[in-house]
Structure formats: structure tokens, C-alpha cells
Amino acid sequence: MEKVVLAYSGGLDTSYCVKYLINELKLEVHSALVNTGGFSAKELEIVEKKAYEMGVTSHINKNILEEYYSKAIKYMVFGNVLKNNTYPLSVSAERVFQAIEVVEYAKQIGAKYIAHGSTGAGNDQVRFDMIFQTLAPEIEIITPIRDLKLSRQEEIAYLKENGVDYPWEKAKYSINKGIWGTSVGGVETLTSHQALPEEAYPSQLEKTTPTDVKLHFKKGELVGLNDEFDTSVNTILKLEEIASKYAIGRDIHVGDTIVGIKGRVGFEAAAAVVTIKAHHTLEKHVLSKWQQNLKEQLGSWYGMLLHDGQYFEPVMRNIEAFLEDSQKTVTGEVFVTLKPYHFSINGIESKHDLMKSKFGEYGETNKAWSADDAKGFIKILGTPNKIYHSVNSEL
């Protein structure tokens, strides 16, 4: 019997794929769950047990949290990446690295096929397929849900026919969780006007009394929380645990999909949004005007390319080199207050703070120039406008 490796999540789509690959295509299914921070140890045990109950020949859980951070999240923080000024690529970025691990496992066990549960109308099919085709063009890709154009109800009906017991009420929403946030899709996000109900979000409001936290950054990386220092991954997880209790980081992202249609998805990303906003505030204090200007452009490009699955495009390494170099002085503390459903950035402390200079205090005193110097500067600065308007006065 020929082998197929299935990119497994334990959700409805991959459950359908297991049954279809075994029953209809008569393949030996080996499932691989690549954990990017969305599963606890207990949850991984449950998923593995369920996979075997579904009929897989073997199942592996691979944790790539540190690698995912060092190769993607770090640069998304450096670039303050929020797609369409909203979405921190909570799920988009992790798909690339999950696909890489699935390919490596498929080669390791000599699988002829790789399968995933993406539809034909979303972004994930592009991200998965491009990585598979790039790294393993000899391995054939199988996508049952895309190929059969199945609706969610058709998937449910097939699973019921094959004796699968599933929490069908939860299947109303497609939830993908990782260290950098959780995406939430449902009937509401298929419209242009409906909001997701409160119960659709995995993290519910638990705390209402505001809490002050201090974030420590070293060369752009989050390395500590409230004077306790740890790896960036562990610090992000700690921040998520605290901030998610305030239901912070919820929003609905609307954007252009890779395949050209408009898409709408809900998400919650407490740690990601707080980290990015805090990091950006620190940069405003320690970077020059033109560093910030160019970073904003390159960060936006980096996010767009990563979102579209273009991780192996060489320009990504070029942008990463710039982003890393730009972080030399991004060291200090950022003070944040967490509140129900939102947060506020109170300020920063850094030895690189450019506000602490001998030249002057904005709106108060000038120490490095005289009043006449200021008048002359303004006069010269305004010369191009004077020229234009004198030449085109008739307009």
C-alpha cells in the first residue's frame, strides 16, 4: 500500500481527509501535526489518540516553536507587520513552516503523496502547494476537499456516514491557533457586515481590573516581562496568558487573498498585537526619521510576501538583513496597561531615547539654535513652495 503524509490539525477538514484517503483512495495514511504554539501537551495527546482512532497508520507531533520564532516571528516584530494595518499574520506565516516540516517527514518515510485539507478558495492551498512543489516536486499532492469542491455540510455528512463522532457544534467555526494568534472563521465572516459572536472567540473576558505590565526589549526582541527575563518564545507565551484574559487583540481582517478574491476572517492575538505596538513605540523613540520611514515600507512588503507564501523568494533574506540591522538601538522597556478588550502604551525607558538630547525639548526650549537661526531655517525651507506659487499664481 502506498504512503501519504497528511498535514494534520485534528480539525474537521483533516478528519475528513483521513477517512477519504483510507476509504476511497486505499492509501496508508501517516499524519503529521506541526505545532506552532496552538496545542498544549495534553491537547497533543488527545489529537494523537483521535488520529489513531480515525485509522492512521502512524502519527507524529513536531514542535517547531523556536524555529518558527527565529525565522519568522522575530522579523514580523522587527517590521511591525500588521497586514492592512490590522492582522499580525497569526496563521498566515506559520503555514510555510508547517509545510516545510511535512515535506521533510514525507521524504523521511518515503511517501509517494502529500495531502492537506485546504479548500480551493483560500490562501492555505497556495502556501502549502508552493512549498511542496519547491522542496519535493517528485511528490504528488492530494487535496480531497479542493478537488471535490466540498462544503462544510458535505464533509460533516461524510464523516457521520463513516461513524465518526465529532463535536459538531464546534464545527460551526474554523479555528486555527498558534503562538502568534488564533484565526476564527464562520458564517459571519462570509458576510461583509456581521460580527463574530462573543462565544466564537476561544479566549473569553476573565479580568476587568486594569493591569500594568513592563515589556523588555533587547535589539528589537521581546526578552522579558515585568523584570523576569526568558527566551522570546516563553516571554510571548507568558504575555499571551496574561493579556488574553482581557480579550485583547480581537478584530476582523479584510483583505485580498492570494487567489484574487476578497477575504474576511476574525482573529484574536493578544500577545502579538501588544508586542508589535509596544515595539513600534520604542522604535519611535530610538530610530531616526528615515530609518522609520524605510522600515515601514520594507516591513509592509515583508508581511505581504510572507502572507502570500513567498518565503523562499530571495528578496526576503535581503529584507531580513535590513530589519535585523535596524534593531541595534531598539533596546529598553515599554510600559503598557491592559484593560478589557484594549490596552494603552504609557511610555518607554531606553538609554538610546533620542528625546533625551542636549538640543532641546519639543515645544518648550531650544538649546542648539537661536531665534534668528530658526527664522532663517523656516525661510529657506519654504522657498520651493514660494517658487511654485509665484510661477503658477494663475492657478
N, C-alpha and C positions, 0 to 999 in steps of 0.2 A: 504494500500500500504506500502511495506517495505521500510525502510530508508537506504540510502547510503550516507556517508560523502566523498566528493571528495576533495583531496588535490588540491587546485585551484591556478593557476597563472595568468589566463587571456590570456594565450598564445594559440597557435593553438592546441596543444595536449589536453589541458584541455577543450577547446571549443568542440572538437570532443567528448570527454568523456561525457560531459553534454548531448549532443544530443543522443548519443548511449545509455546511461543509461536510459534515459527517453523513447526514441522511441522503442528500441529493447528489453530492459530488464524490462520495465514498473516499474521502481523504482522511489521513491521520493528522489530527489537529494538535499542535503544540502552541499553547497560549503564553504570551509574554506581556506582563504588566510592567510598565516602566514608570516608577514612582517619582514624580517631580514635586512631592510635598503634599499630595492630596489624600494620603492614606496613613492612618496610624498602624502600628504593628498589629493590633487586634483586627483592624479592618482588612489588612492584607491577608491575615489568616482566614478570615471569612470568605474573602474573594477567592482565594486558592481552593478552599473546600468546595465552594459553589462551582468553580471551573471543572473540578473533577466530577462533581455530580452531573454537570452538563454533558460530560463524556469526553473531555480532552484526554489525550494520551499522556501529556506532561504539561506542567505549568511552572513558570519561574517568575519571581518578583525581583526586579532590578531597581536599586536606589541610585539615582544619578543627581541627587540634590547639589552636592558640591560642584560637580562638573557643570551642571546647568547654571549655577550661580556664576562661576568663573568665566563661562563662555558666553553668557547672555545677560543675566540679570544685572551684573556689575556694569555693563555698558549701557543698559537701559537706564540705570540710575545716573551714570555719568552724563548721558544725553537728555535726562529729564523726559524720557519718552512717554508721551500720552497721545495716542493716535486720535486725531481730530480734537485735540486738547481735552480729551475725556478718558480714553481707555488705555490702561497701562499694559496692554498686551498680555493679560492674565493667562490666557490659554494659547493664544496665537504662537508665542515664542517657543513654548515647551514642545509643540508637536514635532518640530525639526529634530530635537534631541531624542525624543521618543522613537522617531523613525530610524535614526542612526543606530540605536541600540537594537531595534527589531531586526534590521539588516544584518548586524554583526551576529546575532543569535541564529538567524536563518542560515548564514554561511557556516556557522559552527556545527550545526546538526545536519547539514546537507539537505536542506529543504528545497523543493522544486518551486514552491509557491509561497507568496506572502499575501495575507489578506487583512483588510481593515473594514470597519463598519460605516464609513462615510457615505453620505448621500451624493447625488450628482449636482446639487445646487449650492454646496457650501465651500468654504475655504480649505477645510482639512484634507479633502481629497487631493488638492493641488500640492499641499505641503508634504503629505505622505508620499504621493506618487513621484514627485520630483526627486526626493531623497532616495527612494528605492531605485529609480531609473538611473540616477547618477552613480550610486555606490554599488549597485548589483543589477546591471542591465540584463544579465542572464537569468534572473529570477522573475517568473511571471506573477503579475499582480491580479488578485481576485477581489472583487468588490460586489458582493451579492445585493446589497441594498441599492447601490447606484445602478447596477446592471438591470435589476428587476423593477426599478422605479417604485419602490415600496413606500407606502405611507406608514405612519406610526401604528395606526389601527391594524393594518395588514400584518405588520410584524407581531403585534400582540396576538392576533388571531392564530398565526402560525405556531407561536410558542405554546399557546393554550392547547392546540391540536396535538402538540408533541409532549404534552404532560408537564410543561414547565410551570412551576409555582413561582410567581413574581409579585412583588408589592406594586400592583398595577396602579394604585392611586399615586404613588411617587413617580410613575412613568409619565405623568402629565407634564413633567418638566424635565428638560435635559440639563443636567448639572455636571460640570467638569471643574474639579477642584485641584489647585496646585499651590505652591508656596507663594506665588505672586498674585493670587486671586482666584476667584471662582466665577465662572460664567453660568448664567441661568437663562435658558430659552424655554418658551411655552407659547400657548396660543396668543397671549397678549403681545408678545414680541413680533408676531407675524402681522400685527396691525401697525398703523402709524400713530395711534392716539391712546392706546390703552397702557396703563402702568401695570407692572407686576404686583400681585398682592403681597402683603407682608409675609404670609406664610411660605411664599415661594423661595425666599432667601434662607439659606442654611443657617446663617448666624442671626439670631434674634436679639432685640434690645434687652440687655440684662442689667445695665448700670445707667443711672441718671445723674449721679453726683459727679461734677467735673473732676478730672484728674490731671495733674501736671506731670509731664514726663520730659526727660532730657535725653536727647539723641547725640551720640558721639560719632563724629566722622573723622576718618584719617585718610587723607589723599582721596577723598570722594567716596570712600566705602564706609558703610554703617558698621561700626565695630563695638559699640557699647550702648547700653540703655540704663539710665539712672545710676551712673558710676560703676556699673558692672560690665566688664569687658569680656567678649567672647568672639567666636567666629562670626562672620557676617550672616551666614545661614542661620545659626542659632539665635542671633540677635533679631533677625527678621521674624523668626517664629515666635519669639517672646513678645515682640511688639504686636504681632497679629493676635496673640492670645489676649493681650490687654485691650487693644483698640477694637477688636471685633465685638466685644461685649457692649460697645456703644453703637453698634450697627453703622459704623463709619465706612465710607468708601463705596456706597451704593450708587449706581447710576445706570442709565441705559445708553449704550453706544450705538450710534447710527453712522454707517459708513459704506464705502464702495467695496464690494467683495472682489476677490481676485478674478472671479469669472465674469464680472462686469455688472452684476445686479446690486441693488441696494440691500443692505442687511441691517438688522436691528437685534441687539442682544443685551440682556441685563447682566450685571455683574456686581460682585462685592469684592473689594480689595483694600481692606483697612491698612495693612502694613505697607503695601505698595504705594498707595496714594499719600499716606503720611510721610513716608521716606522720600518720595520724589519731591513733594512740596517743601519739605524741610531742607533737603539737599539744594534745591533751587534757590531758596532764601539765603543759604550760606554762600552760594556762588555769587549772588548779587553783591555781597559784601567784599568778597576776596578776589574776584576776577575783574579784569579790565573791561571797558565798554565793548571793545572789538572782539575780545575773547568770547564774551557772552553772545554777541551778535552772530558770530560764525558757528559757535556751538549750537545755537538754536536751529540754524539751518541744517547742520550735519546730523544733529540728533533727530530731527524730523525725518530726514532721508533714511537714517539707520532704522528707525521704527517702521517706516513704510516697507523697506526691503525685507526686514525680518518678518513682518506681518505677512508678506507675500511669499514666504518660504525661500527667499533668495539668500540663505545663509552662506552658501558656497560661492557667491559672487565675489570676486577678488576685491572689489571696492569696499566690502565690509571690513576687511582687515586694515585697509587704509584709514577708514573712519575710526575704527577702534584705536589705532595708533594715535590719532589726533586726540580723541576723547581721553585716553589714558594720560597723555602728556599734559592736557589741560587741567588735570586734577592735582598738580603738585602743591598748590597752596590751599586746597579745599579741605582744610583740617580745622576742627573746632566743635563747639557744642551748639545745638539748636534747642530752644525751649518751646514746648508745644502743650496746649491744653486740649484734652479730649473731652468732648461733650456728646450728648445724644445726637446721633446722625451727622455730626460735623465736628470740626476741630479748628483751632486757631494757632497760627505761628506767632509766638510772642517776641522772639528776638534771638540773637546769636552772640556767642563769645568766641573770638579767634585772634591769635597773635598776628594773623595776616589780614585783619579787618582794615580795609582801605579808608573807612570813615575816621579811623584813629590816625590822623596825619597832622603835621605841623602847618599845613597850608590854609586850613580854615574849617569852619563849621557851617554847613549849608543853611542859608537864610539868616545867619547870625553875624559872624565876623570873618573877615578876610585878612590873612596874615602874610600872604606872599605876593600881594599886589596892591597898588594904590587905587584910589577912586579914578584918577586920570588913566591908569592902565586899563581899568575896566571899561571906561568910556571909549578908549581907542580900540580895544578888542571888539566891542559891540559894533562900532562904526565900520571896521574892516569886515567883520562877519556879515554885515548886512549889505555889503557892496553888490554882490550878484543880484539880489532882489531889486536894488535900486536901478541897476543897469537894465534888467528885463522890463521893469515897469516904465522906465523912461523911453525905451525903444518901442514898446508896444502900448503906449498910453491910450491909443485909439480903441483898444480892446476893452 
